[in-house]
Amino acid sequence: MNNQDLEKVRLLTEYLITLGFQKNTAKILAYLHYNPDRTAMDIEFDMEMRQPEVSVALQYCLKKNWIKDRKEKRESKGRPMKIHRLNRSVKEIVEEYIIELPENDQIKNTEIFEKIKELS
């Protein structure tokens, strides 16, 4: 991943964390927004996360139906790889997240939401 893409991912991650997303969840959502169809290993390496952090955050996102995965056979023997991608746009995910917040927090986060829409 080049430096320009990495900077976009970091900026989007900061906005998501400011809204109240957990750090690892925000990293994964931002990463998959700019880099669809990636494995957990790609996320670990590019986002400098440990395997358990990636696994927990991916499970949370799958439970919320924010991402989807598909299995892809490897050329060699062994288990198939899971390829992850966003199921919805970041904008839709943030809209859903904001609706779940208390009303005071919704008003406070309007400015950040506008910045996220500009990046999406």
C-alpha positions in Angstrom: 0.0 0.0 0.0 1.5 3.4 -1.0 1.9 6.3 1.4 -1.0 8.3 -0.1 -3.5 5.5 0.4 -2.1 4.9 3.9 -2.7 8.5 4.8 -6.3 8.3 3.6 -6.9 5.2 5.7 -5.4 6.9 8.7 -7.5 10.0 8.3 -10.7 8.0 7.9 -9.7 5.8 10.9 -9.3 9.0 13.0 -12.7 10.3 12.1 -14.4 6.9 12.8 -12.6 6.7 16.2 -13.8 10.3 17.0 -17.4 9.2 16.2 -17.0 6.4 18.8 -16.0 3.3 16.8 -13.5 1.0 18.5 -10.0 1.6 17.2 -9.5 -1.8 15.6 -12.9 -1.8 14.0 -12.3 1.7 12.6 -8.9 0.6 11.2 -10.5 -2.4 9.4 -13.5 -0.4 8.0 -11.2 2.3 6.7 -8.7 -0.2 5.2 -11.4 -2.2 3.4 -13.0 1.0 2.1 -9.8 1.8 0.2 -8.6 -1.8 -0.3 -11.5 -4.2 -1.0 -11.0 -8.0 -1.3 -8.3 -8.5 1.3 -7.3 -11.3 3.7 -6.9 -11.0 7.4 -3.2 -11.4 6.8 -3.2 -8.3 4.5 -5.0 -6.3 7.2 -2.5 -7.5 9.9 0.5 -6.5 7.8 -0.7 -3.2 6.3 -2.4 -1.9 9.5 0.2 -3.2 11.9 -2.3 -5.1 14.0 -2.0 -8.5 15.7 -3.9 -11.5 14.6 -6.3 -11.6 17.6 -7.1 -7.9 17.2 -8.0 -8.4 13.5 -10.0 -11.5 14.3 -12.1 -9.9 17.0 -12.8 -6.8 14.9 -13.7 -8.8 11.8 -16.1 -10.9 13.8 -17.8 -7.8 15.2 -18.1 -6.3 11.7 -19.5 -9.6 10.3 -22.1 -9.7 13.1 -23.2 -6.1 12.3 -23.3 -7.1 8.6 -20.8 -4.4 7.7 -18.5 -6.7 5.9 -18.9 -10.0 4.0 -16.3 -12.7 3.2 -15.9 -15.4 0.7 -13.7 -18.4 0.6 -11.2 -18.8 -2.1 -9.3 -22.0 -2.8 -5.5 -21.9 -2.7 -3.4 -23.5 -5.4 -1.8 -25.7 -2.8 -3.4 -27.9 -0.3 -4.9 -26.6 2.9 -7.7 -24.5 4.1 -9.3 -21.9 1.7 -8.5 -18.3 2.3 -11.2 -15.9 3.5 -11.4 -12.7 1.4 -13.1 -9.7 3.1 -14.8 -6.7 1.7 -17.3 -4.1 2.8 -20.9 -5.1 2.5 -22.0 -1.5 2.5 -20.4 1.9 2.0 -18.7 3.6 4.9 -21.2 6.4 4.7 -24.1 3.8 5.2 -22.2 2.2 8.1 -21.7 5.5 9.8 -25.3 6.5 9.3 -26.5 3.3 10.9 -24.0 3.8 13.8 -25.1 7.4 14.4 -28.8 6.4 14.6 -27.8 4.0 17.5 -26.2 6.9 19.4 -28.0 9.0 22.0 -29.5 12.1 20.5 -26.9 14.5 22.1 -24.1 12.5 20.5 -25.8 12.5 17.1 -25.9 16.3 17.0 -22.3 16.6 18.2 -21.0 14.2 15.5 -22.7 15.9 12.5 -19.5 17.8 11.5 -17.4 14.6 11.6 -20.0 12.8 9.6 -19.8 15.4 6.8 -16.0 15.0 6.7 -16.4 11.2 6.4 -18.9 11.7 3.5 -16.3 13.8 1.7 -13.7 11.0 2.0 -16.2 8.3 0.9 
